[in-house]
């Protein structure tokens, strides 16, 4: 699905701003057909944003069920003869959309885009009512999964992942136009051949069998040109995309009609680079790469998971300040603007689906008391697997052309030590490789499935593990934690013979809490724990990456183990550095792998 853009053949109008908003507390909106007129009440809600924290009302923050958004969109008279499309970059977690009284699209999955062709429903030069109902409920057939518990005080959403279930229209909404005969998709893969680079491309179009494709360098100079809906462009003396240097070429695709007339044009940025796994090395452009950075969250005060360019740029500035060269989109696909920024600035990305919480042995980040089996007809089932398969397809479809994305992560911390886990994941790994053979594929392993016992690791190209020695186990005993961590990493290297990335490690720290003798929850203990892990990483050759959990403190569901959220960030939720941030800054800048 191509992102909207504006050029001589296409136009796009943002629909972001204040929309009418109504919480459907009684669940009557569909029966009463709220889409047929103005929504009840006078509430307004910014788009994009999570709605939960904005009204300062517990009934809204903790609402379980549907909420309604509504706006009016004007269709330009200049779009005559064009195909007109209504697009949502994300709606968590289910959405149905009406234009005036006509339902136009429904979508399941809170982090990937969806759209509807509304050409035949709208009138040029007139305004139309757009109504969206968004459902925040998670169930055993959604990714991520969850369940709704009926209580004497009303429904309560339960889930097995450790971040708050923010919901709403988190990302941009737009109305855009394309020519009637238009380009529908472009796929690129790149390679290096000595000093030359190659760009293989495939173009899909609604009609027509002819295309002209050109590649331009950053100065706008054409460096290669071919014709055809598929083919290869070769660039002599190519300037590769590499970590810390996000050099991008522009691919310009023109769809040709009668008499060589151009009927549509689409452009996208291309970074020429290679990614491979060789033994215990992770290679970018044939050179070993060592990941330094974080698991992160789209999480900010008030706005929740709503995308905001100012916050994004500030977060990347802090990554540069601290010397990080990478991030993982834990635990869902981030806004595509984040990947665009990473492309331009040479930040390496592990791109993850929203498959988190597939483990009933964990609840809210700690050991769960659940006695249910994770994989069963009543819990994570074949229906969940199909939703998971679709989540993988939609992730790859959206992000396949981003050079910053070097590795797909298809799940975080699932149960992976059972035969049922192996049966569940084997076809999903096959699906990921089928839709994108050009990148390595992995998943993130949890502590309950150590080396030699994990039955899913065999499918991964890379070992990604989350470990909390010194926090959830051996808390306060860093000497014992160091021994246990090193022993397990050596065992992973022996059993798998693959690159190891520590995708999560860390400890909660309350900002401003200090102690002369290092104790858990203090800033000193958090910094010392990270330094212990780093000593171990430096002694295990197979370790090729360290991504601290977490970049910044973030919101979670309420619980005795979470005081105002998860405090494992090395920055506070409002992005103030803790002591650990300065320790990481010294290490990562000294390594010389920092973003330039």
C-alpha positions, 0 to 999 in steps of 0.5 A: 500500500503506497503512502499518499503524496502530492505531485503533478499527478497526485494530491493529498489533504490532511484531515488531522485536527479536532474531531467530534468525539463520543464514548459509547459507554452503553454500546448503543451507537451502532444500533442507533446508527450514530453515523447518520448524523452529528455525534451526541454531545459536544466533546472534541478530540485531537487526531492523531492522539490516544483519547485515554488521557486527554479528558482527565476522566477515568471513565474515558481512560478505562473505557472498554468498547467503542468510541466514535469520531466524526469530521467533515471533509471537503473534496476539491473540485479540481479532483475531477476524473481522479480516483479519491481515497480515504486513508487511515494510518492506524486505528487501535484496534478495530475500526469501521468507517462511514462516508455520510451514510455509507459504510466504506471499510473495516479493519482489524489491527491497530498499527498498520494503515487501511483505506477505502476508494470513495470515488463513487460516493463523494461529490466534487466541491462539496463537504462530506461527513466522515464517521469512524467507530474505534474499538479498543477491545482485545480478544484471543483472535486479535494481535496483540491478544487479550480478553474482556472480563465481566465484573460487577463494576462493568467490563475490564480489559485484561492482557498479558503485555506490559504497556498501557492499552492506548487506543484511538486514531493514533496516526494521520488521516488523509483524503487523497487523489490519484489518476484513474490509471495509477501505480498501486505498488512498488517493491525494491530490493538492493545489492552491491557489486564491488563499487556498483549498486543495483536496484531491482524493482517491481511496479504494479498498476491498476492498468497499463503494462508500460513504465519508465523508471529512473534513479536520481542521486541526492543532488537530483542527477539521474544515475540510471534509467530503464523501462518496464514494470520490473527490472534492474537499475545499476549505479556505478560508484554507488554511495551505499546507505550505511549506519550513521549515514543515511544516503538516499537515492530517489526512485521515480516511477512513471506509468505510461499511457497512449503515445508515451504520455505519462499518466501517473508518477510515484517517487520513493527513497531508496537506500542501496545496501545489503543485509546478511547473517554469516555465522555469528556476524550480522552484516550490513554491506558485508561489514559486521554491525554491532547494535547499540540502542533501545527498545522504545515505545510510542508513549508520551504524556497526555498524547499517549501513542499519538504520533507527533513530529516534534517529539519524534525529532527530539527522541532521535536527537537523544539517540544521537546524544547518547550514541545509539545507532539502532532501535526496535519498534517494540512491540508494534509497528511504529508510525511510518514517519519514524522509519522515514526519519531513520532512513534519512539519518542512518538509524538501524531498525528492528521492525516488530509486529504487534504480537506481544502477550502470546505467553500466559506465563507472563502478566504485566511483565512478571510471572503470571498465575494463569493456569490456562495453556497458551496455545489452545482452542480457547486461547492462542488458537488457529484463529489467532495464528491467522490474525498474526499471519495477516499482521506479518503481511501488513507490516512487510507490505508497509515497510519493505522499502525502508533501508533502515529496516534490517530485521523482522521480529515477528513476536516478542516474548511468546511461549516458545519452549513447547511443541505447541509453540513450534507448531504455531510459529513454523508457518509464520516464519515461512510466511515472513520469508515468503513475503520478504526473502531479502531480510533476516527474520527472528523473534524475541525469546523470553527467559522461560525458554533458555538455550537448548529448551527453546523450540522456536529458535531454530527458525530464527536467523538471529537469536534475540533475547530479553534477560533480567538477571539482577532484576527479576531474578538475583535482584540486588546480587549483581555478582550472581547475576553476572555469572548466570548471564555469561553462562547462558550467553555462552550456551546460546552461542554453543547451541545456535551458532547465530548472532545474539542481540540482547534486545532487552536488559535493564532495571527500574529506577525512580528518577532522583532516588539515590543511595551511597550503597547501590540498591534496586530502584536507585539510579546508581543500581540501574547504571551498575546493572547495565555496566555489568551486562556490558562486561559480559557482552564484551566477553562473548564473541557471538553477542552483536548487539545491546538494546537497553529496555527502555529508552524512556519510562512509559505507561502501563496498566495499574498494578503493585509492580508498576508505580506510575508505569514502567520505570526502566527508561534511562530517560524519564517519560518527559525525556530527562536523563537518569544516571544510566544515560550518562553511563551509556553515552560514555560506552557507546561513543567510545565504541565509535558506532554512534550516529554521525 
